[in-house]
Amino acid sequence: MDLTFDADIVIVGGGICGLATALALHRKRIKSLVLERSESLRATGAAIIVQANGWRALDLIGIGSTLRESAIRILGGRFISLNETAPLEFSFGVSQEIRCLKRTDLIKAMADNLPIGTVRTNCQVLSIEIDPLTHYPQLMLSNGSILQAKVVIGCDGVNSIIASMFGLHRTKLLIFSTCVARGFTNYPNGHQYGSEFAVINKAQVQLGRLPISDKLVYWFVTRLRTPQDATNWKDPILIRQSLMESMKGFPEEVVDMIRNCKLSDLHLTELKYRAPWELVFNNLRDGTVTIAGDAMHAMGPFIAQGGSASIEDAIVIAKCLSQKMHNTKKKEINVRVAKEAFDEYVKERRRRLFWLSLHSFLIGKKLDTKSSIVRFIIHAIVSVFFTDPNWHTHYHCGNL
Protein backbone atom coordinates (compact mmCIF):
# COMPACT_ATOMS: atom_id res chain seq x y z
CA MET A 1 0.00 0.00 0.00
CA ASP A 2 1.53 3.34 -1.04
CA LEU A 3 1.10 6.24 1.32
CA THR A 4 1.77 9.94 0.93
CA PHE A 5 3.08 11.38 4.16
CA ASP A 6 2.67 15.05 5.00
CA ALA A 7 5.86 14.69 7.03
CA ASP A 8 7.95 11.84 8.36
CA ILE A 9 8.28 13.48 11.78
CA VAL A 10 5.58 15.74 13.20
CA ILE A 11 6.18 17.65 16.43
CA VAL A 12 3.02 18.90 18.14
CA GLY A 13 3.67 22.16 19.99
CA GLY A 14 5.89 25.11 19.13
CA GLY A 15 7.11 25.96 22.63
CA ILE A 16 10.58 25.45 24.06
CA CYS A 17 10.49 21.66 23.86
CA GLY A 18 8.95 21.47 20.38
CA LEU A 19 11.40 23.93 18.83
CA ALA A 20 14.35 22.36 20.66
CA THR A 21 13.35 18.94 19.30
CA ALA A 22 13.09 20.29 15.75
CA LEU A 23 16.46 22.02 16.11
CA ALA A 24 18.16 18.94 17.56
CA LEU A 25 16.81 16.85 14.66
CA HIS A 26 17.95 19.54 12.22
CA ARG A 27 21.48 19.31 13.64
CA LYS A 28 21.33 15.61 12.73
CA ARG A 29 20.03 16.53 9.24
CA ILE A 30 16.61 15.07 9.96
CA LYS A 31 13.61 17.06 8.75
CA SER A 32 10.56 17.64 10.90
CA LEU A 33 7.35 19.65 10.90
CA VAL A 34 6.26 21.62 13.98
CA LEU A 35 2.55 22.29 14.47
CA GLU A 36 1.73 25.30 16.65
CA ARG A 37 -1.91 26.09 17.41
CA SER A 38 -1.35 29.84 17.96
CA GLU A 39 -1.14 32.34 15.13
CA SER A 40 2.53 32.97 15.96
CA LEU A 41 5.25 31.50 18.12
CA ARG A 42 4.88 32.71 21.66
CA ALA A 43 6.56 32.21 25.00
CA THR A 44 4.39 31.41 28.03
CA GLY A 45 5.74 33.05 31.16
CA ALA A 46 8.39 35.70 31.55
CA ALA A 47 11.81 34.10 31.88
CA ILE A 48 13.59 30.82 32.38
CA ILE A 49 16.46 30.09 34.76
CA VAL A 50 19.05 27.97 32.96
CA GLN A 51 21.60 26.08 35.03
CA ALA A 52 24.78 24.31 33.94
CA ASN A 53 23.08 21.24 32.46
CA GLY A 54 20.76 23.47 30.45
CA TRP A 55 23.67 25.44 29.00
CA ARG A 56 25.38 22.21 27.98
CA ALA A 57 22.17 21.26 26.16
CA LEU A 58 21.86 24.67 24.49
CA ASP A 59 25.47 24.39 23.30
CA LEU A 60 24.67 21.03 21.73
CA ILE A 61 21.86 22.48 19.63
CA GLY A 62 24.09 25.38 18.63
CA ILE A 63 22.53 28.44 20.28
CA GLY A 64 24.33 28.68 23.63
CA SER A 65 26.84 31.30 22.52
CA THR A 66 24.15 33.55 21.05
CA LEU A 67 22.01 33.42 24.18
CA ARG A 68 24.92 34.13 26.52
CA GLU A 69 25.23 37.54 24.88
CA SER A 70 21.81 38.57 26.23
CA ALA A 71 22.08 37.18 29.77
CA ILE A 72 24.71 37.96 32.40
CA ARG A 73 26.14 35.14 34.47
CA ILE A 74 24.97 34.83 38.08
CA LEU A 75 28.07 34.80 40.29
CA GLY A 76 26.58 34.57 43.76
CA GLY A 77 23.44 34.52 45.83
CA ARG A 78 21.86 35.68 49.04
CA PHE A 79 19.04 34.22 51.12
CA ILE A 80 17.08 36.46 53.49
CA SER A 81 14.48 35.19 55.94
CA LEU A 82 12.15 37.77 57.45
CA ASN A 83 10.45 35.26 59.72
CA GLU A 84 12.59 35.88 62.79
CA THR A 85 12.64 38.81 65.22
CA ALA A 86 15.87 39.81 63.52
CA PRO A 87 16.19 39.02 59.80
CA LEU A 88 18.33 35.98 59.03
CA GLU A 89 20.66 36.43 56.07
CA PHE A 90 23.43 34.40 54.49
CA SER A 91 25.29 34.44 51.21
CA PHE A 92 26.11 31.48 49.01
CA GLY A 93 28.49 30.97 46.13
CA VAL A 94 27.62 29.81 42.64
CA SER A 95 30.25 27.52 41.17
CA GLN A 96 28.45 26.47 37.98
CA GLU A 97 26.99 28.47 35.14
CA ILE A 98 23.58 30.00 35.85
CA ARG A 99 21.91 32.66 33.74
CA CYS A 100 18.36 33.91 33.39
CA LEU A 101 16.92 34.16 29.87
CA LYS A 102 13.88 35.94 28.55
CA ARG A 103 11.69 33.20 27.11
CA THR A 104 11.10 35.28 24.00
CA ASP A 105 14.87 35.40 23.39
CA LEU A 106 15.10 31.62 23.71
CA ILE A 107 12.14 30.98 21.39
CA LYS A 108 13.52 33.42 18.81
CA ALA A 109 17.02 31.88 18.86
CA MET A 110 15.57 28.42 18.25
CA ALA A 111 13.20 29.55 15.50
CA ASP A 112 15.88 31.59 13.73
CA ASN A 113 18.07 28.50 13.41
CA LEU A 114 15.39 26.28 11.88
CA PRO A 115 14.91 25.91 8.11
CA ILE A 116 12.12 28.02 6.63
CA GLY A 117 8.87 26.08 6.61
CA THR A 118 9.66 23.94 9.65
CA VAL A 119 6.97 25.61 11.78
CA ARG A 120 3.32 25.68 10.75
CA THR A 121 1.31 28.09 12.93
CA ASN A 122 -2.45 28.35 13.44
CA CYS A 123 -2.58 24.56 13.28
CA GLN A 124 -4.35 22.94 16.22
CA VAL A 125 -4.38 19.17 16.74
CA LEU A 126 -7.74 17.91 18.01
CA SER A 127 -7.01 14.21 18.30
CA ILE A 128 -4.68 11.44 17.20
CA GLU A 129 -5.32 7.89 16.01
CA ILE A 130 -3.13 4.99 14.95
CA ASP A 131 -4.05 3.62 11.52
CA PRO A 132 -4.75 -0.11 12.09
CA LEU A 133 -3.41 -1.02 8.63
CA THR A 134 -0.21 1.02 8.43
CA HIS A 135 0.42 1.42 12.20
CA TYR A 136 1.32 5.06 11.55
CA PRO A 137 -0.35 7.96 13.41
CA GLN A 138 -2.91 10.29 11.91
CA LEU A 139 -3.58 13.74 13.33
CA MET A 140 -7.03 15.32 13.11
CA LEU A 141 -6.66 19.09 12.76
CA SER A 142 -9.03 21.92 13.64
CA ASN A 143 -9.49 22.85 9.96
CA GLY A 144 -11.04 19.43 9.32
CA SER A 145 -8.02 17.90 7.57
CA ILE A 146 -6.07 14.77 8.50
CA LEU A 147 -2.30 14.86 8.62
CA GLN A 148 -0.44 11.59 8.00
CA ALA A 149 2.94 11.11 9.67
CA LYS A 150 5.39 8.32 10.39
CA VAL A 151 6.39 9.67 13.80
CA VAL A 152 4.63 12.04 16.21
CA ILE A 153 6.34 13.69 19.17
CA GLY A 154 3.98 15.43 21.58
CA CYS A 155 5.53 18.61 22.98
CA ASP A 156 2.21 20.28 23.61
CA GLY A 157 2.56 21.14 27.28
CA VAL A 158 0.58 20.40 30.41
CA ASN A 159 -2.72 20.16 28.52
CA SER A 160 -1.26 17.75 25.97
CA ILE A 161 -3.60 16.05 23.51
CA ILE A 162 -0.87 13.55 22.67
CA ALA A 163 -0.21 12.58 26.31
CA SER A 164 -3.80 11.40 26.63
CA MET A 165 -2.81 8.42 24.46
CA PHE A 166 -0.76 7.15 27.37
CA GLY A 167 -3.39 7.67 30.03
CA LEU A 168 -1.75 10.94 31.07
CA HIS A 169 -4.93 12.98 30.79
CA ARG A 170 -4.98 16.69 31.61
CA THR A 171 -7.63 15.94 34.24
CA LYS A 172 -5.04 13.85 36.11
CA LEU A 173 -2.74 16.83 36.58
CA LEU A 174 -2.48 17.90 40.21
CA ILE A 175 -2.29 21.49 41.41
CA PHE A 176 -0.03 22.87 44.11
CA SER A 177 -1.61 25.12 46.71
CA THR A 178 1.09 27.58 45.71
CA CYS A 179 0.81 29.89 42.72
CA VAL A 180 3.51 32.01 41.12
CA ALA A 181 3.59 35.54 39.79
CA ARG A 182 6.38 36.52 37.41
CA GLY A 183 7.54 39.74 35.87
CA PHE A 184 10.32 41.97 34.56
CA THR A 185 11.36 45.34 35.90
CA ASN A 186 13.44 47.66 33.76
CA TYR A 187 15.93 50.09 35.32
CA PRO A 188 16.85 52.65 32.60
CA ASN A 189 19.82 53.93 34.60
CA GLY A 190 20.97 50.47 35.67
CA HIS A 191 20.08 48.42 38.76
CA GLN A 192 22.11 47.86 41.93
CA TYR A 193 21.90 44.07 42.06
CA GLY A 194 25.04 43.22 40.10
CA SER A 195 25.10 39.53 39.26
CA GLU A 196 23.40 38.28 42.43
CA PHE A 197 20.51 35.85 42.77
CA ALA A 198 18.47 36.88 45.84
CA VAL A 199 15.74 34.92 47.63
CA ILE A 200 13.64 36.66 50.29
CA ASN A 201 11.21 34.66 52.41
CA LYS A 202 8.47 35.73 54.81
CA ALA A 203 5.91 33.24 56.13
CA GLN A 204 4.62 31.42 53.01
CA VAL A 205 5.58 34.14 50.57
CA GLN A 206 8.90 33.87 48.75
CA LEU A 207 10.43 36.27 46.27
CA GLY A 208 13.26 35.45 43.90
CA ARG A 209 15.19 38.09 41.96
CA LEU A 210 17.71 37.55 39.16
CA PRO A 211 19.31 40.10 36.85
CA ILE A 212 19.11 39.37 33.14
CA SER A 213 21.19 42.34 32.05
CA ASP A 214 22.57 45.44 33.76
CA LYS A 215 19.18 47.14 33.24
CA LEU A 216 16.65 44.31 33.32
CA VAL A 217 15.66 42.20 36.34
CA TYR A 218 13.46 39.11 36.41
CA TRP A 219 11.54 38.33 39.57
CA PHE A 220 9.03 35.77 40.78
CA VAL A 221 6.79 35.52 43.82
CA THR A 222 5.39 32.25 45.14
CA ARG A 223 2.50 32.36 47.60
CA LEU A 224 -0.58 30.35 48.51
CA ARG A 225 -3.44 30.56 46.03
CA THR A 226 -6.53 32.54 46.99
CA PRO A 227 -10.11 32.23 45.67
CA GLN A 228 -9.65 35.59 43.93
CA ASP A 229 -6.80 34.22 41.78
CA ALA A 230 -9.32 32.41 39.58
CA THR A 231 -10.31 35.79 38.14
CA ASN A 232 -7.17 37.82 38.88
CA TRP A 233 -4.90 35.86 36.54
CA LYS A 234 -6.38 37.53 33.46
CA ASP A 235 -6.12 41.09 34.81
CA PRO A 236 -2.60 42.48 35.36
CA ILE A 237 -3.95 45.36 37.46
CA LEU A 238 -5.53 42.88 39.89
CA ILE A 239 -2.37 40.75 39.81
CA ARG A 240 -0.29 43.74 40.90
CA GLN A 241 -2.78 44.65 43.63
CA SER A 242 -2.74 41.13 45.07
CA LEU A 243 1.05 41.07 44.93
CA MET A 244 1.37 44.38 46.75
CA GLU A 245 -0.80 42.94 49.53
CA SER A 246 1.37 39.82 49.68
CA MET A 247 4.58 41.86 49.98
CA LYS A 248 3.72 43.56 53.27
CA GLY A 249 6.81 43.44 55.49
CA PHE A 250 9.21 43.05 52.55
CA PRO A 251 11.93 45.65 51.87
CA GLU A 252 10.70 48.80 50.14
CA GLU A 253 13.01 48.21 47.16
CA VAL A 254 11.21 44.91 46.52
CA VAL A 255 7.80 46.57 46.67
CA ASP A 256 9.05 49.27 44.28
CA MET A 257 10.34 46.63 41.89
CA ILE A 258 6.86 45.11 41.61
CA ARG A 259 5.20 48.53 41.49
CA ASN A 260 7.43 49.59 38.58
CA CYS A 261 6.89 46.45 36.52
CA LYS A 262 5.04 47.06 33.26
CA LEU A 263 1.56 45.54 33.39
CA SER A 264 2.19 43.73 30.10
CA ASP A 265 5.11 41.88 31.75
CA LEU A 266 3.05 40.51 34.66
CA HIS A 267 1.97 36.86 34.72
CA LEU A 268 0.11 34.84 37.36
CA THR A 269 -0.22 31.07 37.01
CA GLU A 270 -1.31 28.14 39.09
CA LEU A 271 1.30 25.41 39.33
CA LYS A 272 0.22 22.09 37.83
CA TYR A 273 2.31 18.96 38.11
CA ARG A 274 2.29 15.34 37.10
CA ALA A 275 2.85 13.01 40.03
CA PRO A 276 6.42 11.58 39.91
CA TRP A 277 5.19 8.00 40.08
CA GLU A 278 3.26 8.43 36.82
CA LEU A 279 6.62 8.54 35.06
CA VAL A 280 7.36 5.10 36.46
CA PHE A 281 4.07 3.29 35.92
CA ASN A 282 2.90 4.70 32.56
CA ASN A 283 4.05 3.66 29.12
CA LEU A 284 5.51 6.72 27.42
CA ARG A 285 5.56 5.31 23.89
CA ASP A 286 2.63 4.03 21.85
CA GLY A 287 3.60 2.75 18.43
CA THR A 288 5.56 5.53 16.73
CA VAL A 289 4.27 8.21 19.10
CA THR A 290 6.00 9.59 22.19
CA ILE A 291 5.93 12.72 24.34
CA ALA A 292 8.47 15.15 25.77
CA GLY A 293 8.70 18.28 27.88
CA ASP A 294 5.78 19.29 30.10
CA ALA A 295 3.53 16.86 28.23
CA MET A 296 5.56 14.13 29.91
CA HIS A 297 6.92 15.66 33.11
CA ALA A 298 5.15 18.82 34.26
CA MET A 299 6.92 19.33 37.57
CA GLY A 300 6.66 22.92 38.78
CA PRO A 301 9.49 25.48 38.95
CA PHE A 302 10.90 24.67 42.37
CA ILE A 303 14.33 23.42 41.24
CA ALA A 304 14.29 25.41 37.97
CA GLN A 305 14.73 22.37 35.73
CA GLY A 306 11.54 22.09 33.68
CA GLY A 307 12.82 24.00 30.66
CA SER A 308 16.32 22.53 30.72
CA ALA A 309 14.92 19.01 31.10
CA SER A 310 12.77 19.62 28.02
CA ILE A 311 15.83 20.58 25.97
CA GLU A 312 17.57 17.43 27.25
CA ASP A 313 14.55 15.41 26.06
CA ALA A 314 14.94 16.94 22.61
CA ILE A 315 18.60 16.00 22.36
CA VAL A 316 18.06 12.41 23.48
CA ILE A 317 15.16 11.96 21.02
CA ALA A 318 17.29 13.25 18.13
CA LYS A 319 20.25 11.14 19.18
CA CYS A 320 18.21 7.92 19.44
CA LEU A 321 16.38 8.46 16.14
CA SER A 322 19.59 9.32 14.31
CA GLN A 323 21.41 6.25 15.58
CA LYS A 324 18.57 3.90 14.62
CA MET A 325 18.13 5.49 11.19
CA HIS A 326 21.86 5.24 10.55
CA ASN A 327 21.64 1.48 11.01
CA THR A 328 19.08 1.08 8.21
CA LYS A 329 20.12 0.70 4.58
CA LYS A 330 17.95 3.57 3.35
CA LYS A 331 18.66 5.80 6.36
CA GLU A 332 14.93 6.35 6.81
CA ILE A 333 12.29 6.01 9.48
CA ASN A 334 9.92 3.08 9.60
CA VAL A 335 7.78 1.57 12.35
CA ARG A 336 10.55 -0.65 13.72
CA VAL A 337 13.15 2.13 13.73
CA ALA A 338 10.82 4.57 15.48
CA LYS A 339 9.72 2.07 18.12
CA GLU A 340 13.29 1.05 18.96
CA ALA A 341 14.47 4.66 19.05
CA PHE A 342 11.64 5.81 21.30
CA ASP A 343 12.08 2.84 23.63
CA GLU A 344 15.72 3.84 24.10
CA TYR A 345 14.71 7.47 24.60
CA VAL A 346 12.14 6.57 27.26
CA LYS A 347 14.55 4.23 29.02
CA GLU A 348 17.28 6.88 29.13
CA ARG A 349 15.03 9.69 30.32
CA ARG A 350 12.67 7.92 32.74
CA ARG A 351 15.09 7.60 35.65
CA ARG A 352 16.39 11.17 35.46
CA LEU A 353 12.93 12.66 35.05
CA PHE A 354 11.57 10.70 38.00
CA TRP A 355 14.20 12.08 40.36
CA LEU A 356 13.85 15.62 38.99
CA SER A 357 10.09 15.40 39.39
CA LEU A 358 10.33 13.94 42.90
CA HIS A 359 12.76 16.63 44.08
CA SER A 360 10.58 19.42 42.68
CA PHE A 361 7.45 17.78 44.13
CA LEU A 362 8.96 17.66 47.63
CA ILE A 363 10.12 21.28 47.55
CA GLY A 364 6.70 22.35 46.30
CA LYS A 365 4.92 20.46 49.04
CA LYS A 366 7.24 21.99 51.63
CA LEU A 367 6.17 25.45 50.45
CA ASP A 368 2.51 24.38 50.38
CA THR A 369 2.15 23.16 53.93
CA LYS A 370 1.60 25.21 57.07
CA SER A 371 2.54 22.27 59.30
CA SER A 372 6.02 22.43 60.83
CA ILE A 373 5.87 18.65 61.30
CA VAL A 374 5.23 18.04 57.59
CA ARG A 375 8.02 20.48 56.68
CA PHE A 376 10.38 18.59 59.00
CA ILE A 377 9.46 15.24 57.41
CA ILE A 378 9.95 16.62 53.89
CA HIS A 379 13.27 18.16 54.91
CA ALA A 380 14.39 14.77 56.23
CA ILE A 381 13.40 12.99 53.01
CA VAL A 382 15.19 15.57 50.88
CA SER A 383 18.29 15.27 53.07
CA VAL A 384 18.38 11.50 52.55
CA PHE A 385 17.71 11.33 48.80
CA PHE A 386 19.29 14.59 47.65
CA THR A 387 22.45 15.05 49.68
CA ASP A 388 23.87 17.30 46.97
CA PRO A 389 21.31 20.09 46.41
CA ASN A 390 22.85 20.78 42.98
CA TRP A 391 22.89 17.16 41.80
CA HIS A 392 20.55 17.92 38.91
CA THR A 393 23.00 20.39 37.31
CA HIS A 394 25.76 17.80 36.82
CA TYR A 395 23.88 15.81 34.18
CA HIS A 396 25.10 15.61 30.58
CA CYS A 397 22.72 14.15 28.02
CA GLY A 398 25.54 13.08 25.66
CA ASN A 399 26.60 14.38 22.28
CA LEU A 400 24.49 14.88 19.21
N, C-alpha and C positions, 0 to 999 in steps of 0.2 A: 504494500500500500504506500503510495507516494504522498508525502505531506509537505505543505508549504508552511514554514515556520516564520512568524513575524520576527522572532529573535531566538537565538539559541539560549541565551541567558537573560532573564527578566528579573530586575530588582524592583521590588515594590516599596516605594518610599524614598523621597529625595532629601532626607535629613542627613545628619552627620554620618550615620552608619551606611546608608544607601550610597551616598556619594563616595565614601571611603572604599566601599566594596567595589564600585565601578572603577575607581582610580587604581586600586590594587590589581584588579584584573587587567586594566589597561597597561600597567607596568609589565605584566606578563604577556602582553600582546593578545589578550583575549577580549573580544568585543562583548558589550552588554548593553541593555536598554533599561533606563531608569524611568519608572512611572511615578510621577508626583501629582497628587490630587489637586494641589493649589494652582493658582494661575501663574505663580512664579516661585522660585526657590526662596524659602524663608527659614529663619532661624528662631526656634521657640526658646524663650528665655533670653537672658541678657549676655552672660559670659560663661566660660567654661574654664575651670582650673585644670591645667595639664601638668602632671607630675612626670618624673623621669621616664617611666615606662611609656607614657603617652608620647613623649618627645622622640623616643626611639622608634615608635610606630610611625609617627609623622615623617621622620627621616626616611623610613623605608618606602613610603609612598611618594617621596620626593618634594614635600612642601615644608619641611621643618625649617630650613634656612629662611625662606620667605616670611614665615610667620614669626620667627624670632625678631625680625626687624620692627614688628609692631607691638611687641610685648616685652617689657623689661623683666629681668630675672629677679625673683624674690631671694634675698640674701639672708633674711632672718625673720624672726617672729616674736610676738609678745602676747601673752595671755593675761587678761585682767578679770578678776572675779570681784563683783560688787556686792556679794552676798554676805560678807562679813562686816563687823563694826568698822574695821579699817580695811580698805580695799587690798586684796591679795594680787600681787603682780609678779610675773617671772618671764624672763626672756628665753628663747630657745633658738638654736642654730639650725640652719638649713644646709645640709651637705650635698643634696642632689638637686637637679634642675627642676625648678617650679616656676611657671609663668601663668599668667591669666590672660586668656584670649577673648576678644569679642566673638561671639558666635557667628556674626555676620562676616567677619574677616576669615574665619575658618571655612564657612560654606563657600565664600567667594574663591578662596585659594583652591579648593577642591574642584569647583565647577570650571574655573579657568584652565585647569590642567587636563580636562576631559575633552575628547574629540567632539567637534560640533555634531549635534544630533543624538548624543548619548542620552540626554534628558528630555523626556516628553512630559510637559506640564499640562495641567487641567485634565488629568487622566486618572479618574478614581476607579479602583478595583472594588467591585461589590461582592464577589464571591470567587471561589476557586474549586475546580473539580479535576479529578484524574480521569482521563479518557480510558475506559476499560479495554479498548482494543490496542491502543498505542502505548499506554502507560505513561503518557506525557501529560503535564498539567495544562489546563485551559482556564484563562482568566475572563470572567464576565465583567465588562466595563460599564460605567454609568451612561455612556452614549448608546448602549444597546449592542455593541459589537463584542465579539469573542476574540481574544488574543491567544494564539497557540505558541507555546514555548517548549523547549526541551528541559530547561531548568528554571525554577523560581526560587528566589531568595527573599524572604519577607523581612524588610527593614522598616516596617511601618508603625513602629512605636508601641506605646502601652495599649493602644486600642486596636491592635493588629488584627486584620481580617485573616491573614495567613496563619497566625498562631492558633487560631480557633481549630485548625485542622488537627492539632496535636492535643486538643483538650484544654489548651491554655486560653480559655475564653476571657474576654475583658471583664465579665461579671465576676470572675474569680480573683481579680486584682484586689488587694487589701489596701487600706488607707491608713497612714499614720495619723495620730491625733495632732501631729505637728504640721504646720504649713510653712511655706517660705515665701518671703517677698524679696525681690531682687531689683537692682537698679544701678545706674551709672550716675556719677556726679562729676561734672567738668569744672576744673579750676583754671580759668584763662591765664592767670599769672603764676601757675604752678602750685602744687600742693606741698605739704610739709611732711609727707609720710615716707619719703625716700623709697626704699625697696623692701619695706617691712609688711609682713602679713600679721594683722592684729585680730584677736578674738576677744570680745568683751561679753561677759556673762552676768546676768542678774535674774535670779529666780529661774523661770523657765523661758526666758527670752535670751537669745544669743545673737550677737552681731559679729559678722566677719567682714574684714575690709582688706582689699588687695589693690595695689596700684597696677594699672595696665601700662600707662605711660607717665611721663612727668607732669601731665595735666589731667589725666583721666583716671578715676578710681572706681572700681567695682565693689559693691557691697551687697550683703545678703543678711536677712533677719529671719531667724526661725523662732516660732512661737506656737502656742497651742491654738488650734482652730477655734473660731467662734461661730455661732449661728449666722451672724451677719456676713461672714465671708462668702456664703453662697451667692450673695448678690454683689458684694464689694469687688469681687475679682474682675468684673468687667468695667469698673469705674475707677480710673486712676486717682481721681480726687478723693474718693472714699478710701482707697488703699492708703494714700498718704495720711489721711486723718486717723485711720486705725493704727498706722505705724507710729505716728506721733504720740498716741495714747500709750502704746506699748513701750516707748522709749523713756518713760518717766524714770528719773534717777540715773540716766546715762549721761556721760559728759556732754556739755553744750555743743562741742565741735561735732559730735556724732549726730545730734539732733539737727544741727545746721546742714550737715551733709545730706540728710534725708529731705529736709525742707528745700534745699537747692537743687534737688534732682528734677530733671525735666519730666513732666507727666508722661510723655510718650516713652520714656525709658523705664517706667515702673511696671513690674509684673508680680502678680500674686498667684500662687498655685498650691493646690493640695498635693501631698506627696503619696503617690501610689507605688506599690511594690508587689513583686511576685514572690511568694514565700520561697525561701532557699531550697526547701525539700522538693519543690516542684521541678527543679533542675535535675534532681536525682531520679525521680520516679516517672517522669514523662519522657516519651520518645520525642526527640527533637528533629527527626527526619522522617518524612513520609514519601516514599518513592523518590522522585527527583526534586523534592521541595524541602527547604529547610528555612530556619529563621536566624536572625542575628540582632544585636543591639537590644534596645528596650523591648522589642517584641519577644525576646527570649528571656532577658534578665533585668527587667525594671527593678531597681534596687534602692532608689533614693540617693541623695547627694552627700551622705554623711561621711564618706571617706574619699569623696571627689574622684571616683573611678568609673562612673557610668559611661562618660564620653570616651575616655581612653580605652576602656574595655571593648567598646563598640568598634573602635579602629583596629584593635587587636583581632577581633572577630573577622573583620574584613581581610586582614593579611593572611590569616590562617585559611580562610575559605579559598582565597586566590592561590595560595601555595598548594593546597591539597588538590584543587581542580587542575592546576597546571601540571603537577607531577603525574596524575592519573592520565591526563590527555597525552602527555609526552610518551607514555608507555603504549599508546595505541598506534597502529600503522598510519592511520589517516590524521592523527593528531586532532581528533574531534570528540565532541561530547556525545555519548549515548547513554541509555538507561543504566547500564552496568557501571560505566565510568562515573557518572554522577552519584550513584548510590554509594560506591566505594569511597569516593572523595568526601562526601558529606558524612559518612560514618566516621572517617578519620578526623574530620573537623570537629564533630560532636564529641568524640572521645578525647581529643586534645583540649577542648575548651571546657568540658563539663566540670572537671575537678577545680580548675581555677575560678570559674564563675560561681561555683557553690561557695567557696571560701570568701570570695569578694562579697557575695550576696549576704552570707551569714554575718560577716563583720559589720557591714552597713546596717543590717537588720538590728543587730544588738545595740549599736550606737543610737540608732533611731528610737528604739524602745526605751533606752536609758533617758533620752530627752523627753519622751512621751510621759513617763510615769511621774507621779507626785510622791510615790512611796520610797522612802530612804532604804527600806529593806530590799525592794526590787532593784533599786540602783546598785546596792551592795552586791547582790547576787549576779547581776549583769557584769559589774566590774570584775568580779571573781572569774566568771566564765571567759571574759575577754583576756584577762591576765594569763589564763591557762593556755588558751588556744592561739593567742596572738601576742606572744612575748615581745616580738619586734613590731612596734606600732607602724613602721614603714615597710613591712614585709611586701606589701602589694606593689611597691615601686620598683622592686628588684627584678621583676619579670621581663623576659625578652621572648617575643613570640617567634623568633627565628628570622631567617633571611628570605626575601622574596626571590 
